[in-house]
Amino acid sequence: MEKIFTPKQLANRWGCSTRTVRAAILSGSLPHFRVGRLMRIPEEAVQTFEKRFWN
């Protein structure tokens, strides 16, 4: 089963604010899905984002 991240978890992982993570989501750079009003980001999307912007 794939790991799922919250914006807060990614902010901690990347050393940035949750606002920065949400901006990446809203710009379309970081794919996500919603559970009700909550944003969730699949691990595969995180890995793809990190490869694209940190390599």
C-alpha positions in Angstrom: 0.0 0.0 0.0 1.3 3.4 -1.0 2.1 6.0 1.7 -0.1 9.1 1.7 1.1 12.5 3.0 -0.7 15.5 4.4 0.5 19.0 3.5 1.9 19.4 7.1 3.9 16.2 6.7 5.4 17.4 3.5 6.2 20.8 4.9 8.1 19.1 7.7 9.9 16.8 5.2 10.9 19.7 3.0 11.6 22.3 5.6 9.0 24.8 4.3 5.6 26.1 5.3 2.3 24.3 4.7 1.4 27.4 2.6 4.3 26.5 0.2 3.0 22.9 -0.1 -0.5 24.1 -0.8 0.7 26.6 -3.4 2.5 23.7 -5.2 -0.8 21.7 -5.1 -2.9 24.6 -6.3 -0.5 25.4 -9.1 -0.8 21.9 -10.4 2.8 21.0 -9.8 2.0 18.5 -7.0 -0.9 16.1 -7.8 -3.2 15.4 -4.9 -6.6 14.1 -4.0 -9.2 15.2 -1.5 -10.8 13.3 1.3 -13.7 15.6 2.1 -12.0 19.0 2.4 -8.6 17.6 3.3 -5.8 17.4 0.8 -3.7 14.2 0.5 -0.7 13.6 -1.6 0.3 10.1 -2.8 4.0 9.1 -2.3 4.5 8.6 -6.0 3.5 12.3 -6.6 6.0 13.4 -3.9 8.8 11.3 -5.4 8.1 12.7 -8.9 8.0 16.3 -7.5 11.2 15.8 -5.6 13.0 14.4 -8.7 11.8 17.2 -10.9 12.7 20.1 -8.5 15.6 18.8 -6.5 17.7 17.0 -9.1 
